[in-house]
Amino acid sequence: GLPAIASGDGKDGRKTIHKNLKQMGNPADYDSYLVLCPSCGMAVKEEFPEHTADNPDLYKLSTEIAQKTLSLGMF
């Protein structure tokens, strides 16, 4: 979603974020979500919650995933 949003296509970017969130599973089933790309991790932690704020269920999901998102560079 971030490339679309950064290029000014917020509508498609939001659709991609919603689709990605639904594919990431239930956060309660995972200890963490590990990302390889720092900008992808930033998007999950900051952009996903921002762009789901109008949908309470997706916002809750995005914030739970954001709290468990770690960058491989941390290890």
Phi and psi in radians as a Rosetta constraint file:
Dihedral C 1 N 2 CA 2 C 2 CIRCULARHARMONIC -1.092 0.35
Dihedral N 2 CA 2 C 2 N 3 CIRCULARHARMONIC -0.763 0.35
Dihedral C 2 N 3 CA 3 C 3 CIRCULARHARMONIC -1.037 0.35
Dihedral N 3 CA 3 C 3 N 4 CIRCULARHARMONIC -0.711 0.35
Dihedral C 3 N 4 CA 4 C 4 CIRCULARHARMONIC -1.144 0.35
Dihedral N 4 CA 4 C 4 N 5 CIRCULARHARMONIC -0.769 0.35
Dihedral C 4 N 5 CA 5 C 5 CIRCULARHARMONIC -1.117 0.35
Dihedral N 5 CA 5 C 5 N 6 CIRCULARHARMONIC -0.769 0.35
Dihedral C 5 N 6 CA 6 C 6 CIRCULARHARMONIC -1.108 0.35
Dihedral N 6 CA 6 C 6 N 7 CIRCULARHARMONIC -0.490 0.35
Dihedral C 6 N 7 CA 7 C 7 CIRCULARHARMONIC -1.601 0.35
Dihedral N 7 CA 7 C 7 N 8 CIRCULARHARMONIC 0.114 0.35
Dihedral C 7 N 8 CA 8 C 8 CIRCULARHARMONIC 1.661 0.35
Dihedral N 8 CA 8 C 8 N 9 CIRCULARHARMONIC 0.108 0.35
Dihedral C 8 N 9 CA 9 C 9 CIRCULARHARMONIC -1.790 0.35
Dihedral N 9 CA 9 C 9 N 10 CIRCULARHARMONIC 1.201 0.35
Dihedral C 9 N 10 CA 10 C 10 CIRCULARHARMONIC -1.059 0.35
Dihedral N 10 CA 10 C 10 N 11 CIRCULARHARMONIC -0.632 0.35
Dihedral C 10 N 11 CA 11 C 11 CIRCULARHARMONIC -1.097 0.35
Dihedral N 11 CA 11 C 11 N 12 CIRCULARHARMONIC -0.890 0.35
Dihedral C 11 N 12 CA 12 C 12 CIRCULARHARMONIC -1.200 0.35
Dihedral N 12 CA 12 C 12 N 13 CIRCULARHARMONIC -0.597 0.35
Dihedral C 12 N 13 CA 13 C 13 CIRCULARHARMONIC -1.065 0.35
Dihedral N 13 CA 13 C 13 N 14 CIRCULARHARMONIC -0.768 0.35
Dihedral C 13 N 14 CA 14 C 14 CIRCULARHARMONIC -1.126 0.35
Dihedral N 14 CA 14 C 14 N 15 CIRCULARHARMONIC -0.701 0.35
Dihedral C 14 N 15 CA 15 C 15 CIRCULARHARMONIC -1.075 0.35
Dihedral N 15 CA 15 C 15 N 16 CIRCULARHARMONIC -0.703 0.35
Dihedral C 15 N 16 CA 16 C 16 CIRCULARHARMONIC -1.165 0.35
Dihedral N 16 CA 16 C 16 N 17 CIRCULARHARMONIC -0.720 0.35
Dihedral C 16 N 17 CA 17 C 17 CIRCULARHARMONIC -1.052 0.35
Dihedral N 17 CA 17 C 17 N 18 CIRCULARHARMONIC -0.825 0.35
Dihedral C 17 N 18 CA 18 C 18 CIRCULARHARMONIC -1.041 0.35
Dihedral N 18 CA 18 C 18 N 19 CIRCULARHARMONIC -0.789 0.35
Dihedral C 18 N 19 CA 19 C 19 CIRCULARHARMONIC -1.082 0.35
Dihedral N 19 CA 19 C 19 N 20 CIRCULARHARMONIC -0.795 0.35
Dihedral C 19 N 20 CA 20 C 20 CIRCULARHARMONIC -1.090 0.35
Dihedral N 20 CA 20 C 20 N 21 CIRCULARHARMONIC -0.740 0.35
Dihedral C 20 N 21 CA 21 C 21 CIRCULARHARMONIC -1.047 0.35
Dihedral N 21 CA 21 C 21 N 22 CIRCULARHARMONIC -0.738 0.35
Dihedral C 21 N 22 CA 22 C 22 CIRCULARHARMONIC -1.168 0.35
Dihedral N 22 CA 22 C 22 N 23 CIRCULARHARMONIC -0.431 0.35
Dihedral C 22 N 23 CA 23 C 23 CIRCULARHARMONIC -1.492 0.35
Dihedral N 23 CA 23 C 23 N 24 CIRCULARHARMONIC -0.193 0.35
Dihedral C 23 N 24 CA 24 C 24 CIRCULARHARMONIC -1.496 0.35
Dihedral N 24 CA 24 C 24 N 25 CIRCULARHARMONIC -0.056 0.35
Dihedral C 24 N 25 CA 25 C 25 CIRCULARHARMONIC 1.378 0.35
Dihedral N 25 CA 25 C 25 N 26 CIRCULARHARMONIC -3.114 0.35
Dihedral C 25 N 26 CA 26 C 26 CIRCULARHARMONIC -1.418 0.35
Dihedral N 26 CA 26 C 26 N 27 CIRCULARHARMONIC 2.090 0.35
Dihedral C 26 N 27 CA 27 C 27 CIRCULARHARMONIC -0.989 0.35
Dihedral N 27 CA 27 C 27 N 28 CIRCULARHARMONIC -0.467 0.35
Dihedral C 27 N 28 CA 28 C 28 CIRCULARHARMONIC -1.141 0.35
Dihedral N 28 CA 28 C 28 N 29 CIRCULARHARMONIC -0.351 0.35
Dihedral C 28 N 29 CA 29 C 29 CIRCULARHARMONIC -1.494 0.35
Dihedral N 29 CA 29 C 29 N 30 CIRCULARHARMONIC -0.069 0.35
Dihedral C 29 N 30 CA 30 C 30 CIRCULARHARMONIC -2.239 0.35
Dihedral N 30 CA 30 C 30 N 31 CIRCULARHARMONIC 2.532 0.35
Dihedral C 30 N 31 CA 31 C 31 CIRCULARHARMONIC -1.350 0.35
Dihedral N 31 CA 31 C 31 N 32 CIRCULARHARMONIC -0.638 0.35
Dihedral C 31 N 32 CA 32 C 32 CIRCULARHARMONIC -2.806 0.35
Dihedral N 32 CA 32 C 32 N 33 CIRCULARHARMONIC 2.893 0.35
Dihedral C 32 N 33 CA 33 C 33 CIRCULARHARMONIC -2.011 0.35
Dihedral N 33 CA 33 C 33 N 34 CIRCULARHARMONIC 2.017 0.35
Dihedral C 33 N 34 CA 34 C 34 CIRCULARHARMONIC -1.693 0.35
Dihedral N 34 CA 34 C 34 N 35 CIRCULARHARMONIC 2.224 0.35
Dihedral C 34 N 35 CA 35 C 35 CIRCULARHARMONIC -2.007 0.35
Dihedral N 35 CA 35 C 35 N 36 CIRCULARHARMONIC 2.537 0.35
Dihedral C 35 N 36 CA 36 C 36 CIRCULARHARMONIC -1.522 0.35
Dihedral N 36 CA 36 C 36 N 37 CIRCULARHARMONIC -0.546 0.35
Dihedral C 36 N 37 CA 37 C 37 CIRCULARHARMONIC -1.793 0.35
Dihedral N 37 CA 37 C 37 N 38 CIRCULARHARMONIC 2.102 0.35
Dihedral C 37 N 38 CA 38 C 38 CIRCULARHARMONIC -1.002 0.35
Dihedral N 38 CA 38 C 38 N 39 CIRCULARHARMONIC -0.666 0.35
Dihedral C 38 N 39 CA 39 C 39 CIRCULARHARMONIC -1.217 0.35
Dihedral N 39 CA 39 C 39 N 40 CIRCULARHARMONIC -0.538 0.35
Dihedral C 39 N 40 CA 40 C 40 CIRCULARHARMONIC -1.172 0.35
Dihedral N 40 CA 40 C 40 N 41 CIRCULARHARMONIC -0.726 0.35
Dihedral C 40 N 41 CA 41 C 41 CIRCULARHARMONIC -1.082 0.35
Dihedral N 41 CA 41 C 41 N 42 CIRCULARHARMONIC -0.730 0.35
Dihedral C 41 N 42 CA 42 C 42 CIRCULARHARMONIC -1.085 0.35
Dihedral N 42 CA 42 C 42 N 43 CIRCULARHARMONIC -0.706 0.35
Dihedral C 42 N 43 CA 43 C 43 CIRCULARHARMONIC -1.095 0.35
Dihedral N 43 CA 43 C 43 N 44 CIRCULARHARMONIC -0.792 0.35
Dihedral C 43 N 44 CA 44 C 44 CIRCULARHARMONIC -1.098 0.35
Dihedral N 44 CA 44 C 44 N 45 CIRCULARHARMONIC -0.730 0.35
Dihedral C 44 N 45 CA 45 C 45 CIRCULARHARMONIC -1.335 0.35
Dihedral N 45 CA 45 C 45 N 46 CIRCULARHARMONIC -0.585 0.35
Dihedral C 45 N 46 CA 46 C 46 CIRCULARHARMONIC -1.978 0.35
Dihedral N 46 CA 46 C 46 N 47 CIRCULARHARMONIC -0.830 0.35
Dihedral C 46 N 47 CA 47 C 47 CIRCULARHARMONIC -1.330 0.35
Dihedral N 47 CA 47 C 47 N 48 CIRCULARHARMONIC -0.695 0.35
Dihedral C 47 N 48 CA 48 C 48 CIRCULARHARMONIC -1.033 0.35
Dihedral N 48 CA 48 C 48 N 49 CIRCULARHARMONIC -0.893 0.35
Dihedral C 48 N 49 CA 49 C 49 CIRCULARHARMONIC -1.072 0.35
Dihedral N 49 CA 49 C 49 N 50 CIRCULARHARMONIC -0.690 0.35
Dihedral C 49 N 50 CA 50 C 50 CIRCULARHARMONIC -1.060 0.35
Dihedral N 50 CA 50 C 50 N 51 CIRCULARHARMONIC -0.711 0.35
Dihedral C 50 N 51 CA 51 C 51 CIRCULARHARMONIC -1.591 0.35
Dihedral N 51 CA 51 C 51 N 52 CIRCULARHARMONIC 0.139 0.35
Dihedral C 51 N 52 CA 52 C 52 CIRCULARHARMONIC -2.121 0.35
Dihedral N 52 CA 52 C 52 N 53 CIRCULARHARMONIC 0.132 0.35
Dihedral C 52 N 53 CA 53 C 53 CIRCULARHARMONIC -1.033 0.35
Dihedral N 53 CA 53 C 53 N 54 CIRCULARHARMONIC -0.421 0.35
Dihedral C 53 N 54 CA 54 C 54 CIRCULARHARMONIC -1.502 0.35
Dihedral N 54 CA 54 C 54 N 55 CIRCULARHARMONIC -0.022 0.35
Dihedral C 54 N 55 CA 55 C 55 CIRCULARHARMONIC -2.205 0.35
Dihedral N 55 CA 55 C 55 N 56 CIRCULARHARMONIC 1.763 0.35
Dihedral C 55 N 56 CA 56 C 56 CIRCULARHARMONIC -0.943 0.35
Dihedral N 56 CA 56 C 56 N 57 CIRCULARHARMONIC -0.699 0.35
Dihedral C 56 N 57 CA 57 C 57 CIRCULARHARMONIC -1.186 0.35
Dihedral N 57 CA 57 C 57 N 58 CIRCULARHARMONIC -0.809 0.35
Dihedral C 57 N 58 CA 58 C 58 CIRCULARHARMONIC -1.210 0.35
Dihedral N 58 CA 58 C 58 N 59 CIRCULARHARMONIC -0.600 0.35
Dihedral C 58 N 59 CA 59 C 59 CIRCULARHARMONIC -1.102 0.35
Dihedral N 59 CA 59 C 59 N 60 CIRCULARHARMONIC -0.782 0.35
Dihedral C 59 N 60 CA 60 C 60 CIRCULARHARMONIC -1.050 0.35
Dihedral N 60 CA 60 C 60 N 61 CIRCULARHARMONIC -0.810 0.35
Dihedral C 60 N 61 CA 61 C 61 CIRCULARHARMONIC -1.065 0.35
Dihedral N 61 CA 61 C 61 N 62 CIRCULARHARMONIC -0.805 0.35
Dihedral C 61 N 62 CA 62 C 62 CIRCULARHARMONIC -1.137 0.35
Dihedral N 62 CA 62 C 62 N 63 CIRCULARHARMONIC -0.666 0.35
Dihedral C 62 N 63 CA 63 C 63 CIRCULARHARMONIC -1.246 0.35
Dihedral N 63 CA 63 C 63 N 64 CIRCULARHARMONIC -0.611 0.35
Dihedral C 63 N 64 CA 64 C 64 CIRCULARHARMONIC -1.154 0.35
Dihedral N 64 CA 64 C 64 N 65 CIRCULARHARMONIC -0.724 0.35
Dihedral C 64 N 65 CA 65 C 65 CIRCULARHARMONIC -1.177 0.35
Dihedral N 65 CA 65 C 65 N 66 CIRCULARHARMONIC -0.742 0.35
Dihedral C 65 N 66 CA 66 C 66 CIRCULARHARMONIC -1.001 0.35
Dihedral N 66 CA 66 C 66 N 67 CIRCULARHARMONIC -0.712 0.35
Dihedral C 66 N 67 CA 67 C 67 CIRCULARHARMONIC -1.144 0.35
Dihedral N 67 CA 67 C 67 N 68 CIRCULARHARMONIC -0.397 0.35
Dihedral C 67 N 68 CA 68 C 68 CIRCULARHARMONIC -1.826 0.35
Dihedral N 68 CA 68 C 68 N 69 CIRCULARHARMONIC 0.101 0.35
Dihedral C 68 N 69 CA 69 C 69 CIRCULARHARMONIC -1.514 0.35
Dihedral N 69 CA 69 C 69 N 70 CIRCULARHARMONIC 2.213 0.35
Dihedral C 69 N 70 CA 70 C 70 CIRCULARHARMONIC -2.219 0.35
Dihedral N 70 CA 70 C 70 N 71 CIRCULARHARMONIC 2.574 0.35
Dihedral C 70 N 71 CA 71 C 71 CIRCULARHARMONIC -1.618 0.35
Dihedral N 71 CA 71 C 71 N 72 CIRCULARHARMONIC 2.431 0.35
Dihedral C 71 N 72 CA 72 C 72 CIRCULARHARMONIC -0.978 0.35
Dihedral N 72 CA 72 C 72 N 73 CIRCULARHARMONIC -0.545 0.35
Dihedral C 72 N 73 CA 73 C 73 CIRCULARHARMONIC -1.074 0.35
Dihedral N 73 CA 73 C 73 N 74 CIRCULARHARMONIC -0.252 0.35
Dihedral C 73 N 74 CA 74 C 74 CIRCULARHARMONIC -1.290 0.35
Dihedral N 74 CA 74 C 74 N 75 CIRCULARHARMONIC -0.256 0.35
